[in-house]
């Protein structure tokens, strides 16, 4: 267990300590910390040095954090989320700045929200791979979008809500509001928009300006799907009578 938790500890074979021991300089301490980070990430990636290099290239500031800090994030994702090392590394690879998010102020409450929505470990992993920004956006940003989704008809603490939240993390609150407004202007109800976005969550993150240019074709396509779904629902109701 100690070996698993301490994957970022330096390997004795990598560092030769000569006698007498001298107090390392600041530059040496920084170099040693950088080495420990790299060794830890390579272990986490199961020896994939190229992928480790990609993480460092995407977010070189990871080396500014202490080994203990990064190790704490790894252990949090193991113990609280239930991820294995390979899954944790993939999250680091997709979004290495996850280490900049406070474990207690950001990571824990957001993972708890996903659990309350009914997501299991595998679901949470897939969610974080697709929408890693969810972990770092401000509470104000996420709160505004959450309230907006509830207002148009999403039920709180459901898997559909979690999926929608994952989609809207990729757009601004202002753009989301304009996209919904555009659909409403074409006489779609809030229930229609919720139904469509459950099938195609990406419509919530479309750029408002781009969507307006092709809205006729898009709405015609989605409208046909909506009518088919309503017809299926009517048939089900008739069978129940």
ChimeraX commands (.cxc) that place a marker at each C-alpha (Angstrom):
marker #1 position 0.00,0.00,0.00 radius 0.5
marker #1 position 2.83,2.36,0.88 radius 0.5
marker #1 position 4.41,1.75,-2.52 radius 0.5
marker #1 position 1.14,2.57,-4.31 radius 0.5
marker #1 position 0.53,5.78,-2.39 radius 0.5
marker #1 position 4.10,7.00,-2.79 radius 0.5
marker #1 position 4.55,6.64,-6.53 radius 0.5
marker #1 position 5.99,10.13,-6.66 radius 0.5
marker #1 position 8.79,9.32,-4.23 radius 0.5
marker #1 position 12.19,9.35,-5.89 radius 0.5
marker #1 position 13.81,6.05,-6.71 radius 0.5
marker #1 position 17.07,5.39,-4.76 radius 0.5
marker #1 position 18.63,4.05,-7.94 radius 0.5
marker #1 position 18.27,7.44,-9.60 radius 0.5
marker #1 position 20.11,9.47,-6.99 radius 0.5
marker #1 position 23.63,8.80,-5.75 radius 0.5
marker #1 position 24.35,10.27,-2.33 radius 0.5
marker #1 position 28.03,10.82,-1.74 radius 0.5
marker #1 position 29.75,11.39,1.58 radius 0.5
marker #1 position 30.02,13.84,3.18 radius 0.5
marker #1 position 26.41,15.01,2.63 radius 0.5
marker #1 position 26.13,18.66,1.66 radius 0.5
marker #1 position 23.08,20.88,1.92 radius 0.5
marker #1 position 21.62,20.93,-1.63 radius 0.5
marker #1 position 21.32,24.29,-3.36 radius 0.5
marker #1 position 17.93,25.75,-4.30 radius 0.5
marker #1 position 18.56,24.84,-7.94 radius 0.5
marker #1 position 19.35,21.26,-6.92 radius 0.5
marker #1 position 16.17,21.00,-4.85 radius 0.5
marker #1 position 14.08,22.25,-7.79 radius 0.5
marker #1 position 15.80,19.76,-10.10 radius 0.5
marker #1 position 15.18,16.94,-7.62 radius 0.5
marker #1 position 11.49,17.85,-7.31 radius 0.5
marker #1 position 11.20,17.92,-11.10 radius 0.5
marker #1 position 12.80,14.48,-11.28 radius 0.5
marker #1 position 10.42,13.07,-8.68 radius 0.5
marker #1 position 7.44,14.44,-10.58 radius 0.5
marker #1 position 8.63,12.88,-13.81 radius 0.5
marker #1 position 9.35,9.52,-12.18 radius 0.5
marker #1 position 5.92,9.57,-10.53 radius 0.5
marker #1 position 4.10,10.41,-13.75 radius 0.5
marker #1 position 5.95,7.70,-15.67 radius 0.5
marker #1 position 4.93,5.15,-13.01 radius 0.5
marker #1 position 1.34,6.42,-13.13 radius 0.5
marker #1 position 1.33,6.03,-16.92 radius 0.5
marker #1 position 2.75,2.49,-16.65 radius 0.5
marker #1 position 5.99,3.50,-18.28 radius 0.5
marker #1 position 4.64,5.63,-21.12 radius 0.5
marker #1 position 7.37,8.26,-21.31 radius 0.5
marker #1 position 5.92,9.92,-24.43 radius 0.5
marker #1 position 2.56,10.46,-22.74 radius 0.5
marker #1 position 4.35,11.78,-19.67 radius 0.5
marker #1 position 6.23,14.22,-21.87 radius 0.5
marker #1 position 2.90,15.39,-23.33 radius 0.5
marker #1 position 1.57,16.13,-19.85 radius 0.5
marker #1 position 4.65,18.18,-18.99 radius 0.5
marker #1 position 4.48,20.00,-22.31 radius 0.5
marker #1 position 0.78,20.84,-21.89 radius 0.5
marker #1 position 1.16,22.01,-18.32 radius 0.5
marker #1 position 4.80,22.63,-17.33 radius 0.5
marker #1 position 3.54,24.45,-14.23 radius 0.5
marker #1 position 2.83,21.02,-12.73 radius 0.5
marker #1 position 6.50,21.01,-11.73 radius 0.5
marker #1 position 5.89,24.11,-9.59 radius 0.5
marker #1 position 3.66,22.11,-7.25 radius 0.5
marker #1 position 5.21,20.00,-4.53 radius 0.5
marker #1 position 5.36,16.25,-4.99 radius 0.5
marker #1 position 3.15,15.92,-1.89 radius 0.5
marker #1 position 0.49,18.15,-3.47 radius 0.5
marker #1 position 0.36,16.15,-6.72 radius 0.5
marker #1 position 0.45,12.88,-4.83 radius 0.5
marker #1 position -2.52,14.08,-2.77 radius 0.5
marker #1 position -4.57,14.61,-5.93 radius 0.5
marker #1 position -3.69,11.14,-7.18 radius 0.5
marker #1 position -4.69,9.56,-3.89 radius 0.5
marker #1 position -7.95,11.56,-3.83 radius 0.5
marker #1 position -8.92,10.28,-7.28 radius 0.5
marker #1 position -8.07,6.74,-6.14 radius 0.5
marker #1 position -9.85,6.72,-2.81 radius 0.5
marker #1 position -12.82,9.09,-3.27 radius 0.5
marker #1 position -13.60,8.46,-6.94 radius 0.5
marker #1 position -12.37,4.85,-7.14 radius 0.5
marker #1 position -10.18,5.28,-10.22 radius 0.5
marker #1 position -7.14,3.15,-10.97 radius 0.5
marker #1 position -3.74,4.60,-11.83 radius 0.5
marker #1 position -4.19,4.24,-15.58 radius 0.5
marker #1 position -7.50,6.13,-15.47 radius 0.5
marker #1 position -6.00,8.82,-13.25 radius 0.5
marker #1 position -3.13,9.32,-15.67 radius 0.5
marker #1 position -5.55,9.64,-18.59 radius 0.5
marker #1 position -7.30,12.46,-16.73 radius 0.5
marker #1 position -3.91,14.09,-16.13 radius 0.5
marker #1 position -3.12,13.64,-19.81 radius 0.5
marker #1 position -6.39,15.23,-20.97 radius 0.5
marker #1 position -6.42,17.96,-18.33 radius 0.5
marker #1 position -3.15,18.22,-16.38 radius 0.5
marker #1 position -4.17,21.47,-14.71 radius 0.5
marker #1 position -6.49,19.37,-12.53 radius 0.5
marker #1 position -3.64,19.59,-10.01 radius 0.5
marker #1 position -4.35,23.32,-9.68 radius 0.5
marker #1 position -7.86,22.67,-8.32 radius 0.5
marker #1 position -8.29,22.53,-4.55 radius 0.5
marker #1 position -9.20,19.02,-3.44 radius 0.5
marker #1 position -11.56,20.18,-0.69 radius 0.5
marker #1 position -13.03,23.35,-2.20 radius 0.5
marker #1 position -13.47,22.14,-5.79 radius 0.5
marker #1 position -12.81,18.45,-6.43 radius 0.5
marker #1 position -14.69,16.92,-3.50 radius 0.5
marker #1 position -17.99,18.85,-3.81 radius 0.5
marker #1 position -18.08,18.39,-7.59 radius 0.5
marker #1 position -17.43,14.66,-7.45 radius 0.5
marker #1 position -20.04,14.45,-4.69 radius 0.5
marker #1 position -22.53,16.19,-6.99 radius 0.5
marker #1 position -21.87,13.61,-9.72 radius 0.5
marker #1 position -22.41,10.81,-7.21 radius 0.5
marker #1 position -25.68,12.41,-6.11 radius 0.5
marker #1 position -26.73,12.40,-9.77 radius 0.5
marker #1 position -26.34,8.62,-9.75 radius 0.5
marker #1 position -22.99,8.31,-11.51 radius 0.5
marker #1 position -20.84,5.31,-10.59 radius 0.5
marker #1 position -17.04,5.22,-10.80 radius 0.5
marker #1 position -16.97,4.30,-14.50 radius 0.5
marker #1 position -19.54,6.99,-15.31 radius 0.5
marker #1 position -17.54,9.62,-13.41 radius 0.5
marker #1 position -14.37,8.63,-15.25 radius 0.5
marker #1 position -16.06,8.99,-18.66 radius 0.5
marker #1 position -17.60,12.29,-17.57 radius 0.5
marker #1 position -14.23,13.73,-16.49 radius 0.5
marker #1 position -12.55,12.64,-19.72 radius 0.5
marker #1 position -15.22,14.45,-21.76 radius 0.5
marker #1 position -15.75,17.46,-19.47 radius 0.5
marker #1 position -12.66,17.96,-17.28 radius 0.5
marker #1 position -13.32,21.72,-17.04 radius 0.5
marker #1 position -16.16,20.84,-14.67 radius 0.5
marker #1 position -13.52,20.40,-11.98 radius 0.5
marker #1 position -12.02,23.87,-12.32 radius 0.5
marker #1 position -14.75,26.31,-13.34 radius 0.5
marker #1 position -15.93,28.72,-10.67 radius 0.5
marker #1 position -18.96,27.96,-8.50 radius 0.5
marker #1 position -20.65,31.06,-9.94 radius 0.5
marker #1 position -20.16,29.79,-13.49 radius 0.5
marker #1 position -21.48,26.30,-12.76 radius 0.5
marker #1 position -24.24,27.56,-10.47 radius 0.5
marker #1 position -25.66,29.87,-13.14 radius 0.5
marker #1 position -25.77,27.04,-15.68 radius 0.5
marker #1 position -27.24,24.59,-13.19 radius 0.5
marker #1 position -30.08,26.97,-12.31 radius 0.5
marker #1 position -30.73,27.60,-16.00 radius 0.5
marker #1 position -30.97,23.88,-16.75 radius 0.5
marker #1 position -33.37,23.36,-13.85 radius 0.5
marker #1 position -35.52,26.25,-15.10 radius 0.5
marker #1 position -35.97,24.71,-18.55 radius 0.5
marker #1 position -37.00,21.39,-17.03 radius 0.5
marker #1 position -34.02,19.24,-16.10 radius 0.5
marker #1 position -34.58,17.33,-12.89 radius 0.5
marker #1 position -31.99,17.98,-10.21 radius 0.5
marker #1 position -29.62,15.14,-9.19 radius 0.5
marker #1 position -30.28,12.91,-12.19 radius 0.5
marker #1 position -27.93,11.36,-14.75 radius 0.5
marker #1 position -29.51,13.51,-17.44 radius 0.5
marker #1 position -28.66,16.60,-15.40 radius 0.5
marker #1 position -25.05,15.44,-15.03 radius 0.5
marker #1 position -24.77,14.84,-18.78 radius 0.5
marker #1 position -26.18,18.29,-19.51 radius 0.5
marker #1 position -23.78,19.90,-17.01 radius 0.5
marker #1 position -20.90,18.15,-18.72 radius 0.5
marker #1 position -21.98,19.63,-22.03 radius 0.5
marker #1 position -22.51,23.21,-20.82 radius 0.5
marker #1 position -19.09,23.38,-19.16 radius 0.5
marker #1 position -17.75,23.92,-22.68 radius 0.5
marker #1 position -19.75,27.10,-23.29 radius 0.5
marker #1 position -20.41,30.39,-21.54 radius 0.5
marker #1 position -23.58,31.10,-19.59 radius 0.5
marker #1 position -24.40,33.91,-22.01 radius 0.5
marker #1 position -24.07,31.63,-25.05 radius 0.5
marker #1 position -26.21,28.95,-23.38 radius 0.5
marker #1 position -28.95,31.48,-22.74 radius 0.5
marker #1 position -28.86,32.67,-26.36 radius 0.5
marker #1 position -29.00,29.11,-27.70 radius 0.5
marker #1 position -32.07,28.33,-25.57 radius 0.5
marker #1 position -33.62,31.64,-26.58 radius 0.5
marker #1 position -33.08,30.81,-30.24 radius 0.5
marker #1 position -34.90,27.49,-29.93 radius 0.5
marker #1 position -37.75,29.16,-28.04 radius 0.5
marker #1 position -38.05,31.75,-30.82 radius 0.5
marker #1 position -38.77,28.85,-33.19 radius 0.5
marker #1 position -41.69,27.85,-30.96 radius 0.5
marker #1 position -40.02,24.93,-29.29 radius 0.5
marker #1 position -41.12,24.50,-25.69 radius 0.5
marker #1 position -38.70,24.04,-22.80 radius 0.5
marker #1 position -39.82,20.40,-22.66 radius 0.5
marker #1 position -38.92,20.02,-26.34 radius 0.5
marker #1 position -35.47,21.52,-25.76 radius 0.5
marker #1 position -34.83,19.21,-22.81 radius 0.5
marker #1 position -35.97,16.20,-24.85 radius 0.5
marker #1 position -33.74,17.13,-27.78 radius 0.5
marker #1 position -30.70,17.89,-25.62 radius 0.5
marker #1 position -31.03,14.57,-23.81 radius 0.5
marker #1 position -30.55,12.86,-27.16 radius 0.5
marker #1 position -27.97,15.37,-28.41 radius 0.5
marker #1 position -26.30,17.03,-25.42 radius 0.5
marker #1 position -23.91,18.87,-27.74 radius 0.5
marker #1 position -26.67,21.24,-28.90 radius 0.5
marker #1 position -26.35,23.03,-25.57 radius 0.5
marker #1 position -22.77,23.98,-26.33 radius 0.5
marker #1 position -23.21,25.10,-29.94 radius 0.5
marker #1 position -21.91,28.56,-30.65 radius 0.5
marker #1 position -24.95,30.81,-30.84 radius 0.5
marker #1 position -23.81,32.67,-33.96 radius 0.5
marker #1 position -22.90,29.48,-35.85 radius 0.5
marker #1 position -26.12,27.79,-34.80 radius 0.5
marker #1 position -28.22,30.68,-36.08 radius 0.5
marker #1 position -26.75,30.28,-39.57 radius 0.5
marker #1 position -27.87,26.64,-39.85 radius 0.5
marker #1 position -30.75,26.62,-37.42 radius 0.5
marker #1 position -33.45,25.90,-40.03 radius 0.5
marker #1 position -31.86,22.62,-41.14 radius 0.5
marker #1 position -30.93,21.63,-37.60 radius 0.5
marker #1 position -34.34,22.33,-36.14 radius 0.5
marker #1 position -36.07,20.52,-39.01 radius 0.5
marker #1 position -33.92,17.47,-38.33 radius 0.5
marker #1 position -34.48,17.59,-34.57 radius 0.5
marker #1 position -38.15,18.42,-35.04 radius 0.5
marker #1 position -38.67,15.24,-37.05 radius 0.5
marker #1 position -37.00,13.22,-34.34 radius 0.5
marker #1 position -39.14,14.92,-31.75 radius 0.5
marker #1 position -42.34,14.11,-33.62 radius 0.5
marker #1 position -41.28,10.47,-33.95 radius 0.5
marker #1 position -40.62,10.31,-30.24 radius 0.5
marker #1 position -44.01,11.87,-29.45 radius 0.5
marker #1 position -45.71,9.35,-31.75 radius 0.5
marker #1 position -43.96,6.46,-29.98 radius 0.5
marker #1 position -45.13,7.86,-26.65 radius 0.5
marker #1 position -48.73,8.13,-27.91 radius 0.5
marker #1 position -48.62,4.49,-29.04 radius 0.5
marker #1 position -47.36,3.40,-25.65 radius 0.5
marker #1 position -50.17,5.28,-23.95 radius 0.5
marker #1 position -52.79,3.67,-26.23 radius 0.5
marker #1 position -51.45,0.20,-25.36 radius 0.5
marker #1 position -51.79,0.96,-21.67 radius 0.5
marker #1 position -55.45,1.93,-22.03 radius 0.5
marker link #1:1,2 radius 0.2
marker link #1:2,3 radius 0.2
marker link #1:3,4 radius 0.2
marker link #1:4,5 radius 0.2
marker link #1:5,6 radius 0.2
marker link #1:6,7 radius 0.2
marker link #1:7,8 radius 0.2
marker link #1:8,9 radius 0.2
marker link #1:9,10 radius 0.2
marker link #1:10,11 radius 0.2
marker link #1:11,12 radius 0.2
marker link #1:12,13 radius 0.2
marker link #1:13,14 radius 0.2
marker link #1:14,15 radius 0.2
marker link #1:15,16 radius 0.2
marker link #1:16,17 radius 0.2
marker link #1:17,18 radius 0.2
marker link #1:18,19 radius 0.2
marker link #1:19,20 radius 0.2
marker link #1:20,21 radius 0.2
marker link #1:21,22 radius 0.2
marker link #1:22,23 radius 0.2
marker link #1:23,24 radius 0.2
marker link #1:24,25 radius 0.2
marker link #1:25,26 radius 0.2
marker link #1:26,27 radius 0.2
marker link #1:27,28 radius 0.2
marker link #1:28,29 radius 0.2
marker link #1:29,30 radius 0.2
marker link #1:30,31 radius 0.2
marker link #1:31,32 radius 0.2
marker link #1:32,33 radius 0.2
marker link #1:33,34 radius 0.2
marker link #1:34,35 radius 0.2
marker link #1:35,36 radius 0.2
marker link #1:36,37 radius 0.2
marker link #1:37,38 radius 0.2
marker link #1:38,39 radius 0.2
marker link #1:39,40 radius 0.2
marker link #1:40,41 radius 0.2
marker link #1:41,42 radius 0.2
marker link #1:42,43 radius 0.2
marker link #1:43,44 radius 0.2
marker link #1:44,45 radius 0.2
marker link #1:45,46 radius 0.2
marker link #1:46,47 radius 0.2
marker link #1:47,48 radius 0.2
marker link #1:48,49 radius 0.2
marker link #1:49,50 radius 0.2
marker link #1:50,51 radius 0.2
marker link #1:51,52 radius 0.2
marker link #1:52,53 radius 0.2
marker link #1:53,54 radius 0.2
marker link #1:54,55 radius 0.2
marker link #1:55,56 radius 0.2
marker link #1:56,57 radius 0.2
marker link #1:57,58 radius 0.2
marker link #1:58,59 radius 0.2
marker link #1:59,60 radius 0.2
marker link #1:60,61 radius 0.2
marker link #1:61,62 radius 0.2
marker link #1:62,63 radius 0.2
marker link #1:63,64 radius 0.2
marker link #1:64,65 radius 0.2
marker link #1:65,66 radius 0.2
marker link #1:66,67 radius 0.2
marker link #1:67,68 radius 0.2
marker link #1:68,69 radius 0.2
marker link #1:69,70 radius 0.2
marker link #1:70,71 radius 0.2
marker link #1:71,72 radius 0.2
marker link #1:72,73 radius 0.2
marker link #1:73,74 radius 0.2
marker link #1:74,75 radius 0.2
marker link #1:75,76 radius 0.2
marker link #1:76,77 radius 0.2
marker link #1:77,78 radius 0.2
marker link #1:78,79 radius 0.2
marker link #1:79,80 radius 0.2
marker link #1:80,81 radius 0.2
marker link #1:81,82 radius 0.2
marker link #1:82,83 radius 0.2
marker link #1:83,84 radius 0.2
marker link #1:84,85 radius 0.2
marker link #1:85,86 radius 0.2
marker link #1:86,87 radius 0.2
marker link #1:87,88 radius 0.2
marker link #1:88,89 radius 0.2
marker link #1:89,90 radius 0.2
marker link #1:90,91 radius 0.2
marker link #1:91,92 radius 0.2
marker link #1:92,93 radius 0.2
marker link #1:93,94 radius 0.2
marker link #1:94,95 radius 0.2
marker link #1:95,96 radius 0.2
marker link #1:96,97 radius 0.2
marker link #1:97,98 radius 0.2
marker link #1:98,99 radius 0.2
marker link #1:99,100 radius 0.2
marker link #1:100,101 radius 0.2
marker link #1:101,102 radius 0.2
marker link #1:102,103 radius 0.2
marker link #1:103,104 radius 0.2
marker link #1:104,105 radius 0.2
marker link #1:105,106 radius 0.2
marker link #1:106,107 radius 0.2
marker link #1:107,108 radius 0.2
marker link #1:108,109 radius 0.2
marker link #1:109,110 radius 0.2
marker link #1:110,111 radius 0.2
marker link #1:111,112 radius 0.2
marker link #1:112,113 radius 0.2
marker link #1:113,114 radius 0.2
marker link #1:114,115 radius 0.2
marker link #1:115,116 radius 0.2
marker link #1:116,117 radius 0.2
marker link #1:117,118 radius 0.2
marker link #1:118,119 radius 0.2
marker link #1:119,120 radius 0.2
marker link #1:120,121 radius 0.2
marker link #1:121,122 radius 0.2
marker link #1:122,123 radius 0.2
marker link #1:123,124 radius 0.2
marker link #1:124,125 radius 0.2
marker link #1:125,126 radius 0.2
marker link #1:126,127 radius 0.2
marker link #1:127,128 radius 0.2
marker link #1:128,129 radius 0.2
marker link #1:129,130 radius 0.2
marker link #1:130,131 radius 0.2
marker link #1:131,132 radius 0.2
marker link #1:132,133 radius 0.2
marker link #1:133,134 radius 0.2
marker link #1:134,135 radius 0.2
marker link #1:135,136 radius 0.2
marker link #1:136,137 radius 0.2
marker link #1:137,138 radius 0.2
marker link #1:138,139 radius 0.2
marker link #1:139,140 radius 0.2
marker link #1:140,141 radius 0.2
marker link #1:141,142 radius 0.2
marker link #1:142,143 radius 0.2
marker link #1:143,144 radius 0.2
marker link #1:144,145 radius 0.2
marker link #1:145,146 radius 0.2
marker link #1:146,147 radius 0.2
marker link #1:147,148 radius 0.2
marker link #1:148,149 radius 0.2
marker link #1:149,150 radius 0.2
marker link #1:150,151 radius 0.2
marker link #1:151,152 radius 0.2
marker link #1:152,153 radius 0.2
marker link #1:153,154 radius 0.2
marker link #1:154,155 radius 0.2
marker link #1:155,156 radius 0.2
marker link #1:156,157 radius 0.2
marker link #1:157,158 radius 0.2
marker link #1:158,159 radius 0.2
marker link #1:159,160 radius 0.2
marker link #1:160,161 radius 0.2
marker link #1:161,162 radius 0.2
marker link #1:162,163 radius 0.2
marker link #1:163,164 radius 0.2
marker link #1:164,165 radius 0.2
marker link #1:165,166 radius 0.2
marker link #1:166,167 radius 0.2
marker link #1:167,168 radius 0.2
marker link #1:168,169 radius 0.2
marker link #1:169,170 radius 0.2
marker link #1:170,171 radius 0.2
marker link #1:171,172 radius 0.2
marker link #1:172,173 radius 0.2
marker link #1:173,174 radius 0.2
marker link #1:174,175 radius 0.2
marker link #1:175,176 radius 0.2
marker link #1:176,177 radius 0.2
marker link #1:177,178 radius 0.2
marker link #1:178,179 radius 0.2
marker link #1:179,180 radius 0.2
marker link #1:180,181 radius 0.2
marker link #1:181,182 radius 0.2
marker link #1:182,183 radius 0.2
marker link #1:183,184 radius 0.2
marker link #1:184,185 radius 0.2
marker link #1:185,186 radius 0.2
marker link #1:186,187 radius 0.2
marker link #1:187,188 radius 0.2
marker link #1:188,189 radius 0.2
marker link #1:189,190 radius 0.2
marker link #1:190,191 radius 0.2
marker link #1:191,192 radius 0.2
marker link #1:192,193 radius 0.2
marker link #1:193,194 radius 0.2
marker link #1:194,195 radius 0.2
marker link #1:195,196 radius 0.2
marker link #1:196,197 radius 0.2
marker link #1:197,198 radius 0.2
marker link #1:198,199 radius 0.2
marker link #1:199,200 radius 0.2
marker link #1:200,201 radius 0.2
marker link #1:201,202 radius 0.2
marker link #1:202,203 radius 0.2
marker link #1:203,204 radius 0.2
marker link #1:204,205 radius 0.2
marker link #1:205,206 radius 0.2
marker link #1:206,207 radius 0.2
marker link #1:207,208 radius 0.2
marker link #1:208,209 radius 0.2
marker link #1:209,210 radius 0.2
marker link #1:210,211 radius 0.2
marker link #1:211,212 radius 0.2
marker link #1:212,213 radius 0.2
marker link #1:213,214 radius 0.2
marker link #1:214,215 radius 0.2
marker link #1:215,216 radius 0.2
marker link #1:216,217 radius 0.2
marker link #1:217,218 radius 0.2
marker link #1:218,219 radius 0.2
marker link #1:219,220 radius 0.2
marker link #1:220,221 radius 0.2
marker link #1:221,222 radius 0.2
marker link #1:222,223 radius 0.2
marker link #1:223,224 radius 0.2
marker link #1:224,225 radius 0.2
marker link #1:225,226 radius 0.2
marker link #1:226,227 radius 0.2
marker link #1:227,228 radius 0.2
marker link #1:228,229 radius 0.2
marker link #1:229,230 radius 0.2
marker link #1:230,231 radius 0.2
marker link #1:231,232 radius 0.2
marker link #1:232,233 radius 0.2
marker link #1:233,234 radius 0.2
marker link #1:234,235 radius 0.2
marker link #1:235,236 radius 0.2
marker link #1:236,237 radius 0.2
marker link #1:237,238 radius 0.2
marker link #1:238,239 radius 0.2
marker link #1:239,240 radius 0.2
marker link #1:240,241 radius 0.2
view
